[in-house]
Amino acid sequence: MYQVVLVTFPNADSALVVAKKLLNEKLAACINILPEMQAVYCWKDELKVDSEVQMVIKTTKDKFEQLNERICQLHSYEIAEVIALDIQQGNAPYLNWIKESLSS
């Protein structure tokens, strides 16, 4: 029922702009933006090393499709990294807070 969704951004400023929109649109209950990290990957047959920040989104499974679509609309990358992980267990009051935060 609950998910953690991971998304990378080129910097904290761009992540914060998207985070505020996702929260205002009730697609996320809470978002953490973790500090700069190094991303090492291959893109279009070229090895890349870039700085990125990690966004950690707490939401529900039923919000994922809409959340993913909105992130892809707002994101500056050609292909946004959006990875959802199901939450198997958690503090019940916190999980209830997620659900209540996403209610319209």
OpenMM code with the backbone's topology and positions (N, CA, C; nanometers):
from openmm import Vec3, app, unit

residues = "MET TYR GLN VAL VAL LEU VAL THR PHE PRO ASN ALA ASP SER ALA LEU VAL VAL ALA LYS LYS LEU LEU ASN GLU LYS LEU ALA ALA CYS ILE ASN ILE LEU PRO GLU MET GLN ALA VAL TYR CYS TRP LYS ASP GLU LEU LYS VAL ASP SER GLU VAL GLN MET VAL ILE LYS THR THR LYS ASP LYS PHE GLU GLN LEU ASN GLU ARG ILE CYS GLN LEU HIS SER TYR GLU ILE ALA GLU VAL ILE ALA LEU ASP ILE GLN GLN GLY ASN ALA PRO TYR LEU ASN TRP ILE LYS GLU SER LEU SER SER".split()
positions = [
    Vec3(0.0813, -0.1199, 0.0000),
    Vec3(0.0000, 0.0000, 0.0000),
    Vec3(0.0859, 0.1266, 0.0000),
    Vec3(0.1979, 0.1227, 0.0701),
    Vec3(0.2854, 0.2394, 0.0799),
    Vec3(0.4114, 0.2175, -0.0010),
    Vec3(0.4711, 0.3276, -0.0485),
    Vec3(0.5932, 0.3182, -0.1278),
    Vec3(0.6903, 0.4289, -0.0918),
    Vec3(0.8181, 0.3978, -0.1132),
    Vec3(0.9247, 0.4962, -0.1167),
    Vec3(0.9633, 0.5062, -0.2638),
    Vec3(0.9650, 0.6278, -0.3170),
    Vec3(1.0001, 0.6488, -0.4568),
    Vec3(1.1293, 0.7293, -0.4611),
    Vec3(1.2271, 0.6792, -0.5354),
    Vec3(1.3575, 0.7435, -0.5482),
    Vec3(1.3672, 0.8130, -0.6835),
    Vec3(1.4141, 0.9372, -0.6802),
    Vec3(1.4307, 1.0164, -0.8024),
    Vec3(1.5594, 1.0966, -0.7872),
    Vec3(1.6409, 1.1008, -0.8918),
    Vec3(1.7609, 1.1839, -0.8880),
    Vec3(1.7374, 1.3134, -0.9650),
    Vec3(1.8055, 1.4180, -0.9207),
    Vec3(1.7988, 1.5499, -0.9832),
    Vec3(1.9397, 1.6063, -0.9963),
    Vec3(1.9608, 1.6995, -1.0883),
    Vec3(2.0949, 1.7547, -1.1062),
    Vec3(2.1412, 1.8417, -0.9897),
    Vec3(2.0458, 1.8967, -0.9130),
    Vec3(2.0828, 1.9826, -0.7992),
    Vec3(1.9650, 1.9977, -0.7047),
    Vec3(1.9937, 2.0482, -0.5855),
    Vec3(1.8911, 2.0616, -0.4822),
    Vec3(1.7837, 2.1633, -0.5201),
    Vec3(1.8207, 2.2688, -0.5898),
    Vec3(1.7217, 2.3707, -0.6275),
    Vec3(1.6136, 2.3126, -0.7185),
    Vec3(1.6540, 2.2367, -0.8197),
    Vec3(1.5550, 2.1782, -0.9108),
    Vec3(1.4711, 2.0727, -0.8391),
    Vec3(1.5324, 1.9980, -0.7486),
    Vec3(1.4576, 1.8985, -0.6712),
    Vec3(1.3545, 1.9663, -0.5812),
    Vec3(1.3913, 2.0770, -0.5205),
    Vec3(1.3000, 2.1477, -0.4309),
    Vec3(1.1787, 2.2027, -0.5054),
    Vec3(1.1982, 2.2541, -0.6238),
    Vec3(1.0866, 2.3047, -0.7051),
    Vec3(0.9869, 2.1922, -0.7309),
    Vec3(1.0356, 2.0761, -0.7719),
    Vec3(0.9490, 1.9616, -0.8000),
    Vec3(0.8850, 1.9110, -0.6709),
    Vec3(0.9617, 1.9035, -0.5629),
    Vec3(0.9090, 1.8543, -0.4350),
    Vec3(0.7891, 1.9369, -0.3894),
    Vec3(0.7993, 2.0673, -0.3978),
    Vec3(0.6892, 2.1540, -0.3547),
    Vec3(0.5636, 2.1292, -0.4375),
    Vec3(0.5808, 2.1090, -0.5666),
    Vec3(0.4646, 2.0826, -0.6536),
    Vec3(0.4014, 1.9482, -0.6192),
    Vec3(0.4829, 1.8467, -0.5978),
    Vec3(0.4294, 1.7147, -0.5653),
    Vec3(0.3543, 1.7161, -0.4329),
    Vec3(0.4051, 1.7896, -0.3362),
    Vec3(0.3376, 1.8009, -0.2067),
    Vec3(0.2073, 1.8801, -0.2202),
    Vec3(0.2116, 1.9902, -0.2916),
    Vec3(0.0910, 2.0717, -0.3098),
    Vec3(-0.0179, 1.9965, -0.3847),
    Vec3(0.0220, 1.9058, -0.4731),
    Vec3(-0.0740, 1.8275, -0.5522),
    Vec3(-0.1143, 1.6980, -0.4811),
    Vec3(-0.0680, 1.6800, -0.3574),
    Vec3(-0.0980, 1.5630, -0.2742),
    Vec3(-0.0600, 1.4309, -0.3414),
    Vec3(0.0529, 1.4330, -0.4106),
    Vec3(0.1082, 1.3111, -0.4685),
    Vec3(0.2131, 1.2495, -0.3768),
    Vec3(0.2568, 1.3260, -0.2782),
    Vec3(0.3570, 1.2815, -0.1817),
    Vec3(0.3198, 1.3347, -0.0444),
    Vec3(0.3493, 1.2545, 0.0585),
    Vec3(0.3248, 1.2982, 0.1962),
    Vec3(0.4472, 1.3682, 0.2543),
    Vec3(0.5640, 1.3203, 0.2164),
    Vec3(0.6901, 1.3733, 0.2698),
    Vec3(0.7983, 1.3478, 0.1663),
    Vec3(0.8881, 1.4434, 0.1531),
    Vec3(0.9992, 1.4284, 0.0584),
    Vec3(1.1281, 1.4727, 0.1267),
    Vec3(1.2284, 1.3876, 0.1179),
    Vec3(1.3626, 1.4223, 0.1641),
    Vec3(1.4493, 1.4441, 0.0420),
    Vec3(1.5341, 1.5457, 0.0488),
    Vec3(1.6321, 1.5704, -0.0573),
    Vec3(1.7692, 1.5521, 0.0049),
    Vec3(1.8348, 1.4450, -0.0367),
    Vec3(1.9649, 1.4115, 0.0199),
    Vec3(2.0745, 1.4885, -0.0522),
    Vec3(2.1836, 1.5176, 0.0162),
    Vec3(2.2880, 1.6013, -0.0416),
    Vec3(2.3586, 1.5384, -0.1616),
    Vec3(2.4401, 1.6205, -0.2194),
    Vec3(2.5111, 1.5856, -0.3422),
    Vec3(2.5827, 1.4517, -0.3330),
    Vec3(2.5746, 1.3779, -0.4428),
    Vec3(2.6434, 1.2498, -0.4566),
    Vec3(2.6970, 1.2417, -0.5990),
    Vec3(2.7808, 1.1463, -0.6241),
    Vec3(2.8345, 1.1259, -0.7574),
    Vec3(2.7557, 1.0164, -0.8286),
    Vec3(2.7160, 1.0421, -0.9506),
    Vec3(2.6501, 0.9423, -1.0349),
    Vec3(2.7482, 0.9035, -1.1457),
    Vec3(2.7722, 0.7753, -1.1599),
    Vec3(2.8612, 0.7227, -1.2638),
    Vec3(2.7765, 0.6282, -1.3478),
    Vec3(2.7643, 0.6568, -1.4772),
    Vec3(2.6739, 0.5801, -1.5624),
    Vec3(2.7125, 0.5961, -1.7097),
    Vec3(2.6547, 0.5120, -1.7927),
    Vec3(2.6738, 0.5234, -1.9375),
    Vec3(2.5472, 0.5826, -1.9977),
    Vec3(2.5649, 0.6820, -2.0818),
    Vec3(2.4517, 0.7465, -2.1489),
    Vec3(2.4904, 0.7713, -2.2938),
    Vec3(2.4140, 0.7122, -2.3842),
    Vec3(2.4381, 0.7247, -2.5275),
    Vec3(2.5827, 0.6885, -2.5622),
    Vec3(2.6229, 0.5714, -2.5113),
    Vec3(2.7554, 0.5138, -2.5368),
    Vec3(2.8707, 0.5975, -2.4825),
    Vec3(2.8442, 0.6797, -2.3847),
    Vec3(2.9494, 0.7624, -2.3257),
    Vec3(2.9456, 0.7486, -2.1735),
    Vec3(3.0625, 0.7295, -2.1126),
    Vec3(3.0727, 0.7218, -1.9675),
    Vec3(3.0588, 0.8619, -1.9097),
    Vec3(2.9697, 0.8758, -1.8130),
    Vec3(2.9432, 1.0059, -1.7514),
    Vec3(2.9707, 0.9991, -1.6016),
    Vec3(3.0141, 1.1100, -1.5462),
    Vec3(3.0281, 1.1278, -1.4025),
    Vec3(2.9690, 1.2650, -1.3718),
    Vec3(2.8608, 1.2648, -1.2975),
    Vec3(2.7902, 1.3901, -1.2668),
    Vec3(2.7570, 1.3970, -1.1189),
    Vec3(2.7347, 1.5185, -1.0719),
    Vec3(2.6821, 1.5402, -0.9380),
    Vec3(2.5303, 1.5394, -0.9459),
    Vec3(2.4675, 1.4752, -0.8485),
    Vec3(2.3217, 1.4717, -0.8404),
    Vec3(2.2808, 1.4751, -0.6938),
    Vec3(2.1527, 1.5001, -0.6712),
    Vec3(2.0936, 1.4842, -0.5387),
    Vec3(1.9873, 1.3763, -0.5495),
    Vec3(1.9579, 1.3133, -0.4376),
    Vec3(1.8581, 1.2056, -0.4332),
    Vec3(1.7330, 1.2550, -0.3629),
    Vec3(1.6195, 1.2406, -0.4292),
    Vec3(1.4910, 1.2703, -0.3673),
    Vec3(1.4310, 1.1391, -0.3202),
    Vec3(1.3830, 1.1378, -0.1961),
    Vec3(1.3177, 1.0205, -0.1375),
    Vec3(1.1746, 1.0621, -0.1046),
    Vec3(1.0800, 1.0019, -0.1751),
    Vec3(0.9394, 1.0396, -0.1650),
    Vec3(0.8631, 0.9299, -0.0914),
    Vec3(0.7812, 0.9695, 0.0054),
    Vec3(0.6923, 0.8745, 0.0722),
    Vec3(0.5511, 0.8981, 0.0186),
    Vec3(0.4885, 0.7896, -0.0300),
    Vec3(0.3573, 0.7997, -0.0929),
    Vec3(0.2857, 0.6660, -0.0802),
    Vec3(0.1746, 0.6522, -0.1524),
    Vec3(0.1016, 0.5260, -0.1565),
    Vec3(0.1082, 0.4681, -0.2970),
    Vec3(0.0891, 0.3372, -0.3072),
    Vec3(0.0966, 0.2696, -0.4369),
    Vec3(-0.0053, 0.3242, -0.5357),
    Vec3(-0.1227, 0.3598, -0.4866),
    Vec3(-0.2258, 0.4071, -0.5775),
    Vec3(-0.1954, 0.5460, -0.6341),
    Vec3(-0.0981, 0.6152, -0.5791),
    Vec3(-0.0570, 0.7460, -0.6314),
    Vec3(0.0585, 0.7353, -0.7314),
    Vec3(0.1191, 0.6154, -0.7435),
    Vec3(0.2431, 0.6050, -0.8211),
    Vec3(0.2298, 0.6499, -0.9661),
    Vec3(0.1317, 0.6026, -1.0384),
    Vec3(0.1217, 0.6364, -1.1812),
    Vec3(0.1108, 0.7870, -1.2022),
    Vec3(0.0277, 0.8513, -1.1238),
    Vec3(0.0119, 0.9966, -1.1340),
    Vec3(0.1402, 1.0681, -1.0914),
    Vec3(0.2030, 1.0189, -0.9858),
    Vec3(0.3290, 1.0759, -0.9378),
    Vec3(0.4374, 1.0633, -1.0443),
    Vec3(0.4525, 0.9456, -1.1012),
    Vec3(0.5528, 0.9219, -1.2044),
    Vec3(0.5302, 1.0141, -1.3241),
    Vec3(0.4063, 1.0233, -1.3682),
    Vec3(0.3743, 1.1096, -1.4823),
    Vec3(0.4099, 1.2555, -1.4535),
    Vec3(0.3776, 1.3000, -1.3331),
    Vec3(0.4051, 1.4398, -1.2968),
    Vec3(0.5549, 1.4662, -1.2865),
    Vec3(0.6292, 1.3733, -1.2281),
    Vec3(0.7747, 1.3890, -1.2196),
    Vec3(0.8332, 1.4001, -1.3600),
    Vec3(0.7910, 1.3126, -1.4492),
    Vec3(0.8440, 1.3143, -1.5862),
    Vec3(0.8089, 1.4442, -1.6580),
    Vec3(0.6934, 1.5034, -1.6293),
    Vec3(0.6558, 1.6322, -1.6885),
    Vec3(0.7461, 1.7448, -1.6383),
    Vec3(0.7786, 1.7398, -1.5101),
    Vec3(0.8517, 1.8496, -1.4457),
    Vec3(1.0038, 1.8358, -1.4538),
    Vec3(1.0522, 1.7166, -1.4783),
    Vec3(1.1959, 1.6873, -1.4689),
    Vec3(1.2720, 1.7406, -1.5895),
    Vec3(1.3953, 1.7811, -1.5663),
    Vec3(1.4792, 1.8347, -1.6734),
    Vec3(1.5507, 1.7252, -1.7534),
    Vec3(1.5601, 1.6045, -1.6987),
    Vec3(1.6288, 1.4971, -1.7696),
    Vec3(1.5418, 1.4431, -1.8832),
    Vec3(1.6069, 1.3967, -1.9883),
    Vec3(1.5366, 1.3328, -2.0998),
    Vec3(1.4598, 1.2102, -2.0508),
    Vec3(1.5231, 1.1317, -1.9646),
    Vec3(1.4592, 1.0166, -1.9013),
    Vec3(1.4826, 1.0289, -1.7504),
    Vec3(1.3760, 1.0534, -1.6774),
    Vec3(1.3879, 1.0681, -1.5322),
    Vec3(1.4001, 0.9312, -1.4666),
    Vec3(1.4877, 0.9220, -1.3685),
    Vec3(1.4979, 0.8003, -1.2868),
    Vec3(1.3882, 0.8061, -1.1821),
    Vec3(1.2917, 0.7176, -1.1933),
    Vec3(1.1826, 0.7080, -1.0961),
    Vec3(1.1708, 0.5606, -1.0597),
    Vec3(1.2057, 0.5271, -0.9367),
    Vec3(1.2071, 0.3880, -0.8916),
    Vec3(1.1245, 0.3776, -0.7637),
    Vec3(1.0225, 0.2918, -0.7657),
    Vec3(0.9362, 0.2733, -0.6492),
    Vec3(0.9719, 0.1449, -0.5756),
    Vec3(0.9797, 0.1555, -0.4452),
    Vec3(1.0061, 0.0410, -0.3588),
    Vec3(0.8880, 0.0272, -0.2634),
    Vec3(0.8273, -0.0908, -0.2596),
    Vec3(0.7162, -0.1125, -0.1676),
    Vec3(0.7658, -0.1160, -0.0243),
    Vec3(0.6913, -0.0537, 0.0637),
    Vec3(0.7208, -0.0574, 0.2070),
    Vec3(0.6506, -0.1804, 0.2639),
    Vec3(0.7274, -0.2765, 0.3110),
    Vec3(0.6719, -0.4013, 0.3645),
    Vec3(0.6231, -0.3853, 0.5078),
    Vec3(0.6948, -0.3050, 0.5843),
    Vec3(0.6604, -0.2829, 0.7244),
    Vec3(0.6997, -0.1416, 0.7616),
    Vec3(0.6366, -0.0901, 0.8660),
    Vec3(0.6720, 0.0428, 0.9135),
    Vec3(0.5944, 0.0761, 1.0396),
    Vec3(0.6288, 0.1872, 1.0981),
    Vec3(0.5604, 0.2366, 1.2168),
    Vec3(0.4169, 0.2718, 1.1768),
    Vec3(0.3184, 0.2013, 1.2312),
    Vec3(0.1783, 0.2174, 1.1915),
    Vec3(0.1306, 0.3631, 1.1986),
    Vec3(0.1599, 0.4375, 1.3054),
    Vec3(0.1151, 0.5775, 1.3076),
    Vec3(0.1759, 0.6602, 1.1935),
    Vec3(0.3014, 0.6338, 1.1574),
    Vec3(0.3637, 0.7058, 1.0458),
    Vec3(0.2975, 0.6686, 0.9138),
    Vec3(0.2740, 0.5401, 0.8926),
    Vec3(0.2089, 0.4975, 0.7694),
    Vec3(0.0675, 0.5547, 0.7593),
    Vec3(-0.0031, 0.5591, 0.8706),
    Vec3(-0.1363, 0.6212, 0.8711),
    Vec3(-0.1275, 0.7693, 0.8367),
    Vec3(-0.0226, 0.8345, 0.8865),
    Vec3(-0.0032, 0.9769, 0.8552),
    Vec3(0.0172, 0.9956, 0.7051),
    Vec3(0.0917, 0.9064, 0.6404),
    Vec3(0.1100, 0.9154, 0.4946),
    Vec3(-0.0262, 0.9116, 0.4270),
    Vec3(-0.1072, 0.8131, 0.4623),
    Vec3(-0.2398, 0.7968, 0.4019),
    Vec3(-0.3254, 0.9209, 0.4243),
    Vec3(-0.3274, 0.9705, 0.5466),
    Vec3(-0.4079, 1.0884, 0.5793),
    Vec3(-0.3579, 1.2131, 0.5053),
    Vec3(-0.2268, 1.2243, 0.4880),
    Vec3(-0.1690, 1.3408, 0.4197),
    Vec3(-0.2071, 1.3451, 0.2726),
    Vec3(-0.2349, 1.2297, 0.2144),
    Vec3(-0.2667, 1.2227, 0.0720),
    Vec3(-0.4159, 1.2268, 0.0444),
    Vec3(-0.4952, 1.2334, 0.1497),
    Vec3(-0.6404, 1.2424, 0.1322),
    Vec3(-0.6775, 1.3823, 0.0864),
    Vec3(-0.7726, 1.3889, -0.0016),
    Vec3(-0.8142, 1.5204, -0.0552),
    Vec3(-0.9098, 1.5910, 0.0373),
] * unit.nanometer
topology = app.Topology()
chain = topology.addChain("A")
for resn in residues:
    res = topology.addResidue(resn, chain)
    for name in ("N", "CA", "C"):
        topology.addAtom(name, app.Element.getBySymbol(name[0]), res)
